[in-house]
């Protein structure tokens, strides 16, 4: 079964955006719990993995998320959030796994995200804008090694990318990844550039360029009219496919020049989703189904 690096990594690091000010996440409905069930649909499958996220708030600020995974390998970890005097997120830390991420701003906009493990910089993300619209993200990965695939490994790419793009990046890295038995090695930075296009308040297209590989991928997105409870929240999971800048919920993702497509089915209570489901396929054969249950305060 595909391992979920979940809302931080899964999930979460967050940077928030509210009132056009990045680093602030104060949604109208605050999430208290998310339960994610992955069911292996492959011929040799049948495995089920469940991940539970418990969100803790202090008034308007998210304080921590506790992740618990139950499946072939049970594990758990906690991400803690720190803010500056103006209430903007400046740090998320997973002490158990010695991971932390730092957020830097230029005025009201997110400028840079720096990711560390054991105090070594692992990745850097630089943000560019056209007016008040996020237009480009330059992603620099300073290390490649097998453990990046593990479910307790933070991957900031997930904060702002749909799973289609993240999966493509993952596959590209797997082609050059070191085996787990080999020592960690520092390499020249692997560079990825994401270019975003907008349709109103939602990101409608993401183009991904690998300058070092002369590769380019494009993904188109459509949305419904429901409210995205993660809008403004950076900490996205690999498969949630939410955007911190998009106001509504993704209905479909398609890869340009490919038959790949993902469609989402939602149930709503009022304007916010209570659950959503989608199935991933490879060569038109389904291999994993994901179900998200969302509870609010």
PyMOL commands that set and color helices and strands:
alter all, ss='L'
color gray80, all
select helices_A, chain A and resi 146-149+157-160+163-174
alter helices_A, ss='H'
color red, helices_A
select strands_A, chain A and resi 17-18+21-22+31-40+48-58+61-70+75-83+89-94+99-106+109-117+120-130+133-143+186-199+202-210+215-227+248-255+261-263+265-269+272-282+285-296
alter strands_A, ss='S'
color yellow, strands_A
deselect
rebuild
show_as cartoon
